[in-house]
Amino acid sequence: MRCVKTAAAALLSCCLLSVTALAQNNAVKIGVLDDMSGLYADNTGPGDVASVKFAIADFGGSVLGKPIELVTSDFQNKVDVGAGIAKRWYDDENVDMIIGIPNSALALALVRVAEEKNRIVMPTAAATSELTGKSCSSHSIHWIYDTYGQGKTIVNALSKMGGDTWFFITVDYAFGLAVEADATNFIKAAGGKVLGSVRHPLNTADFSSYVLQAQASKAKGLMFANGGNDIVTGIKQASEFGLMKNMRVSAPLAQFPDIHGIGLKIAQGTMISSPFYYDMTPEARTFTDRFTKERGRPPSFIQAGTYGAVMHYLKAVQAAGTDEAKAVMAQMKKLPINDFMTKNGRVREDGRVIRDMYLMQAKTPEESKGAWDLVKMVATVPGNEAFRPLEEGGCPLVTKK
């Protein structure tokens, strides 16, 4: 009798756990794992959260009869902290998809975690092209941009202007190393030379020693292979040392908030690569006005792209009839991408989103008509030219033909 009672109790407990798990999973959960207060916060963080909220509201707040829920967290630019949050979200809080992640080392770790847990990760803020290369995953989509596309657009443009010798100031982790590696390949392909490079820690306050090494190299081009506040601080200090007069300074990962932070007096002429500009279409202007009302300034291209990523994910859930990761991934790769930022885009076999990119140049102070009138369009780079060819990335998901 005692064995029967014990077995019954165990069965009841198991059933209760199943019911609880079912109840907890009675929602589609999206997690924004981001830099909410550090050097990348202006381009990601709270602005990403605002964009996700807009997307959820615009989708109607529910999908497949389930409410769409949002959780957010600041990973403090620490890979171990971010990985711990993601595992907890997947294991204990039934988060279906994680987005944001402005740290390439963390993004590379999370694609493996998502695959193991059969969940989805969409690094809208991480840049390394390895996410669709040898480290690609069946459960990850690299949505907005990467170090290959950004580097190719900038290097090709500046090489045509006579930039045949280069020096790198590079942030010392996966992201910066990927920017430098990809850009170096394009420099060599254009017949140029890299005369030197120097590494700096994340969130550096004093770039003077690095800038002096760049100046001593006599290179024609100086590339900042970093992001966020490191771009702003580095270029300002390069200007203080007079480098802007004799070197073409570029930062492939610069965004509009960075140009605003530097100021057009210094940034004028700087080339940037972007998939979005807030006045590029009437639809983009409408989103910008909505975002500005909420956040007090226009969105970065990451924040604009995050909106589109969430909308595409929710459309895929709807089309799949389930939020199970593999079924949703199949639909995301099947459905075309059309929104205010991307026209006739698609998700490639390796998880790379293919969309047009735009070469832009920071305006002079005299050209600017307002605080956020910062850049002008120079050229359009078609998506099939901007991103690495599928067969060259080394992604194990790619079918060899």
N, C-alpha and C positions, 0 to 999 in steps of 0.2 A: 504494500500500500504506500509506504514511504517513497519507493521508487517511482510509482505512478504519480504521486503528488509532485515529486521533484521534476519529473518529466513534463507534467502539465504546467508547472510554474515556469520552467525554461521555455516551453512553447509560447506561453502567454507573454513572457518577457520579450521573446523574439518578435512576436506579432506587434507588441506595443512599440518596439524599436522601429519596425517597418512602417507602422502608421505614422510615427513621429518623423521618420525620414521623409515619408511621402508628403507630410504636411509642410516640412521645412522646404521641400523642393517644389512646392506649389506656387512657384514664381520664376520668372526669368531674371536672373541677377547679373548685374554688370558691376565690375569693380574698377575704379580709377586709382591706379597705383602710381603716384606721381611725386614730383618735387613741389611741395606746397609752400615752402618758405626760403629755399636756398637760391643758388645761382641760376637755376633753370626755371624758377617759378614764373617769371614774367612771360616766358614763351609756352609754358605748359600749365601745371598746377591748377590753381583756382579757375583759370580760364578754360582748361580742359573740362573741369567739373561743370562749368556753366554750359559748355557746348553739349555735353552728354545730357544734361537736364533738358535743354532745348529739343534734342533729338527724341528723347522719351516722350516729351509733351506732344511733339508734332506727330509721333506715331500713334498717339491716342492713349498712352499710359498702360496699355496691355497688349498682349499678343497670345494667340491661341487660348484665350479665356483666362490667361494668367497675368497678374500685375507685373509690370517691369520695375524692378527695384534697383537702387543704386547704393553702393557702399564706396567709401573713399578712405585713403590713408596716405600719409607722408612717409616715404621710406628713408628720408633724411640723407639721401645720396650714399647709402650704405648697402652694399650688395647682400650681406647676410641678413640685414633687417628686412629688406624687400623680399628676399626668398622666403623668409619665415612668415611674413604676412600673406604671401601668395599661397603657400601650402595650407595655412590656416583657413583662408577663404575657400579654397577648393575642398578641403577635407571636412571642415566643421560648419561652414556657412553656405555651402552649396552655390558658390559663385560660378556662373557658367562661362563668363568671358571677362578677361582682364585687359585693360587698355591703358595707354599712356607710356610709362616706363622710360623716362629720359636718361637712361644709363645703359650703354651697350653691353657691358659685362653682365648686368642683371638680366637684360633681355635674352642674352645667349643662354643664361642659366634657366630662365623660365620657359623657354620653348621645350626643353626636356621635361620639366615638371608638368607642363600642360599635356604633353603627349602621354606621360605616365598616368596622369589622372583622368585622361579622356575629357579634357576641357579645352577651351580655346584661349589663345593669347594674341592680341593685336598690338604690337609695339608701334604706336603712332609717333612716339617721340624719339625712340632709339634710332641711331643712324647707320650702324655698321652694315656693310653689304654682305657680311658673312651670314646674316639672318636668312638670306636666300641663296647662299653658297653652300659650302660643305656643312654648315650648321643649320640648314633648313629643316623644317619640321612639317609633318602632316597636319599639325594642329595650330599653325601660326600663319598669320598674314602680315607682311610688311607693307603697311598701307600708304604712307605719304612720300617718303624720300629715302635716299641712302647715300653713303659716302661715294659710291661710284658715280651716280648721276650728278651730284653736286660738284664733285671734283672735275668730271669731264666737261661740264658746261663752262666752268670758270677757266680751267687751264686752256681749253681750246680757244676761248675768246681772247685771253691775255697773250697767248702765244702768237696770235695773228697781229698783236700790237707790238711785237718785238720782245716779249718776255721769254728769253731763252735760258736764263740762269735764275735759280730759285734757292731760297732758304726757308726752312720750316721752324715755326715755334709751335710745339705740339703738346697737348695735355697728355699726361702719362698714364693712360689706361686704354682699354680696347677701342673706344670711340676714336680718340685722337690718332692712335696708331693706324686705324683703318683709313681715316681721312688722308694721312700722309702716304700710306702704301698705295691707295688708289690714285691719288694725285701724281705720285712719282711715276707710275706707269704711263699716265697720259703725257707727262712732261717728256719722258724719254721717247715716247711714240712720236711726239712733235719735233724731235731733234734737240730737245733742251737738256740741261744738266742741273742736278741738285748739288749745290756747293756746300751744303751743311744743314744740320738740324739740331735742335735742342729741346729737351723735355722739361715740362714744368708740372708741379702738382696741381690737382684740381682746386679751383677757387683761389687763385694766386693774387695777392695784393700788389706785389712789386715785380714788374717785368723788366726792370732796368738792365739787369745783367744779360737777359736773353736778347733784348733789343740791341744792346751794344755788340753782341756776337753776330747778330744779323747784319748790322751796319758794317762790321769789319769784314764780312764775307764778300762785299762788293757785288752781291747778287742784284739783278734787276727787279726780281720779284720776291716779295715776302708774303708767305701764306701762314695765317693763323689757323692751325688745325685744332680748334677748340670750339667752345660754344658758350652761349649765355653771357654772364657777367665777365667771363675770362676774355671774350672778344672785346667787350666794351673797354675794359681796363687795359688790355694789351694794345689796342689801336690808339687809345688816348696817349699812352706813354710812348708809343712809336712816334706819334706826332710831336710830342714834347722834345724828343731827341732829333727831330728834323728828318726822319726817314721818309715821310710822306712826299718830300720834295724830290727825292732821287730814286725811290723804289715804288713799284706798283704794289700796293698792299691789298691783299684779298683775304676773305674769310668765307669759304664755301658754305658754312653753316650759319652765317649771319641771317637774322630775321628782322622784321620791321621794328620791333621793340629795341633791338640792338642798335640799329641805325639811329633811332630816336635818342637812345642813351648816349651814343657817341656825339651826336649833333652834326648837322650838315656842314658846318664850318670845317670840321675835320674829315667827316666821312665822304664828302662830295667826291664823286667819281668812282667810289668803291663799287665793284661788281658783286652782285649776289645772284644766286640761283634760287628760284621759288616756283612752286606749283600754283601759287595763289597770290592775288593782289586784291585788296578789299574794294577796289573800284573797277574791277575788270569786266563785270557784267552787271546788269540791273539786279539780278538775283544775289550776286555777291554783295552789292551795295545794301540790299535789304537785310541780309544776314549781319553785315557789319554794323548797321544802325541798331539792330536788335542787341547785338553783343556789346556795343559801346554804351548803350543805355544801361546794361547790366553791370559792365565791368569798368566803364569810364574811359576806355580806349579801344581802338580796333583790334581784331584778333591777329595773332601770329598765324603763319600757315599751318603750324601744328594744331592749334586750337580750331581753326576752320576745318582741317582735315579730320579731326576727331569727331566732329559732328557727322560728316559723311560716313565714316567708318561704322559708327553706331547705327545709323540708318540702314546701311547695307546689311549689317549683321541681323537686325530685326526683320528686314525683308526676307532674309534667308531662313530665319526661324519660321516665319509665316509660310514660306514656300515649302519648307521641309515637313511641316506639320508636327515638328518636335524640336526641343532644344538640345537633343543629343548631339554631341560635338561632331562626330564624323558626318552625320547627315547634313548638319548646318554648313560644315566646311565644303561639302560637295555643292551645295546650292550657292555659296558665296563665289565659288570658282565658275559657276554656270551663269549667274546673273550678270548683266552689264552694269556698269557704274555710270550713273547720270545724276549729277547734282550741281549746285551753284559753283563748285570748284572743278569738277571733272566731267568731261563730255566723252562718252563712248569709251570709258576706261574698262579695264578687265583685270581679273586676278589670274596671274599666270600659274602654270603647274608648280613652280617652285615657291609660290606664295607672294611673289612680287606683283604689286599693282602697277600696271602700265598706264601712264597718263602723260600728257604734254608737260614739259617744264619750260620756264621762261627765264631768259637772261635779263637782269634788270641792273640799272645803275643808279646810285644815289645822286639825287639832284644837287645843284648848287643852292645856297641859301636864297639867291635871287630868283631861281626857278620855282621854289616852293611857295604854295599859296596858303599854307596852313601848317599847324604843328605836326600833323601826320601825313602831309603831302611830301613823301620822302623819296620816292624812286620813280623812274620812268622805264617803260618797256623797251628793250633793245632788240630782242629776237625771241622767236618761239623755237623750241627744240622738240620735235615730235617724240612721243613716248618710245617708239621703237628704236630711236637713235639715242635717247637720253640714258636708258638703262642698259645694264650688261646683257649681252645676248644669252638666251636660255642655256645654250650648250656650253658656255664658257664658265659658268658658276660652280660646277662640280656638285650640284645638289643631287643627292642620291634618289630623290623622288622623280627626277626627270627621266622619262622613258627614252632610251637610246634608240635612234632610228638609223 
